[in-house]
Amino acid sequence: MNILFGDWLKEKLKAKGMSQAELAKRIKVTPSFVSHLISGDRGTTIDILIPIADALKIPPEEAFRAAVGINKKSASKSNAVEEIEYLASELPEADQQDLLEYARLRQRIAEERGKYESNKGTARDNS
């Protein structure tokens, strides 16, 4: 159950002057589906977060943060990792592997440029 997301969505609808029925119509789901999102009885997926963001005219990242309980104002490095984990979990296995390879490449580049000096001893290298 994701009641925090439901609270966030309810507040967004109120701020935009949009009813649950109007959101349902815009994202092509039933009003009952939206009601279950708000009550926390139904979880969210990337397939529903993007249409919600579009309907509310907000960046998708804002909806993603709400779905994983990340407040942008207090986002820290660990919250960024949580968001990456959430987004990666929505990807197919092959795309998850691509993402992992990309992250390893970015880390190597940063190490070569001296950005991660303090983390060199703790980084995992599964190459």
C-alpha positions in Angstrom: 0.0 0.0 0.0 1.3 3.4 -0.9 -0.9 5.8 1.1 1.8 8.6 0.8 1.4 8.5 -3.0 -2.3 8.7 -2.6 -2.1 11.7 -0.4 0.3 13.3 -2.8 -2.1 12.6 -5.8 -5.1 13.9 -3.9 -3.3 17.1 -3.1 -2.1 17.5 -6.7 -5.7 17.0 -8.0 -6.9 19.6 -5.5 -4.2 22.1 -6.5 -5.0 21.6 -10.2 -8.7 21.8 -9.7 -9.2 18.3 -11.2 -11.6 15.7 -10.0 -10.7 12.0 -9.7 -13.2 11.3 -12.6 -11.4 13.9 -14.8 -8.0 12.3 -14.1 -9.4 8.9 -14.8 -10.7 10.1 -18.1 -7.4 11.7 -19.1 -5.3 8.6 -18.2 -7.9 6.2 -19.7 -8.7 4.2 -16.5 -11.9 3.9 -14.4 -12.7 6.3 -11.6 -12.5 3.3 -9.3 -8.9 2.8 -10.3 -8.0 6.3 -9.4 -9.9 6.0 -6.1 -7.8 2.9 -5.3 -4.6 4.7 -6.1 -5.6 7.5 -3.7 -6.6 5.1 -0.9 -3.4 3.2 -1.3 -5.2 0.0 -2.2 -3.5 -0.1 -5.6 0.2 0.3 -6.2 1.7 2.4 -9.0 3.8 1.4 -11.9 5.7 3.4 -14.5 2.9 2.7 -17.0 0.5 4.7 -14.8 2.9 7.3 -13.5 3.8 8.8 -16.8 0.1 9.3 -17.9 -0.6 10.8 -14.5 2.3 13.2 -14.9 1.1 14.2 -18.3 -2.5 14.7 -17.1 -1.3 16.9 -14.3 1.2 18.7 -16.5 4.1 18.0 -14.2 7.5 16.4 -14.9 7.4 12.6 -14.7 10.2 12.7 -12.1 7.9 14.4 -9.7 5.4 11.6 -9.9 8.2 9.0 -9.6 9.5 10.7 -6.4 6.0 10.7 -5.0 5.6 7.0 -5.8 8.8 6.1 -3.9 8.3 8.6 -1.1 11.1 11.0 -2.1 10.6 14.7 -1.3 12.6 16.7 -3.9 13.4 19.4 -1.4 15.1 16.9 0.9 16.5 14.5 -1.8 19.9 13.2 -0.9 22.3 10.8 -2.5 20.6 7.9 -0.8 17.2 9.0 -2.1 18.6 9.2 -5.6 19.7 5.6 -5.2 16.2 4.7 -4.1 14.7 6.4 -7.2 17.2 4.6 -9.5 16.3 1.3 -7.9 12.6 1.9 -8.4 13.0 2.9 -12.0 15.4 0.0 -12.7 13.0 -2.5 -11.2 10.4 -1.4 -13.9 12.9 -2.3 -16.7 13.2 -5.7 -18.5 16.2 -7.7 -17.3 18.3 -6.9 -20.4 17.8 -3.2 -19.9 18.7 -3.5 -16.2 22.0 -5.1 -17.3 22.6 -2.2 -19.7 21.9 0.3 -16.9 24.3 -1.5 -14.6 27.0 -1.4 -17.3 26.4 2.3 -17.8 26.7 3.0 -14.1 30.0 1.1 -13.9 31.3 3.0 -16.9 30.3 6.3 -15.4 32.1 5.3 -12.1 35.3 4.3 -14.0 35.3 7.6 -15.9 34.8 9.6 -12.6 37.5 7.6 -10.9 39.9 8.4 -13.8 39.1 12.1 -13.3 39.6 11.8 -9.6 36.0 12.4 -8.5 35.6 9.2 -6.4 39.0 9.0 -4.7 37.4 8.3 -1.3 35.2 5.5 -2.6 37.8 3.5 -4.5 38.2 1.0 -1.8 34.5 0.4 -1.4 33.4 0.1 -5.0 32.4 -3.3 -6.3 34.1 -4.4 -9.5 32.4 -7.4 -11.1 34.1 -7.1 -14.5 
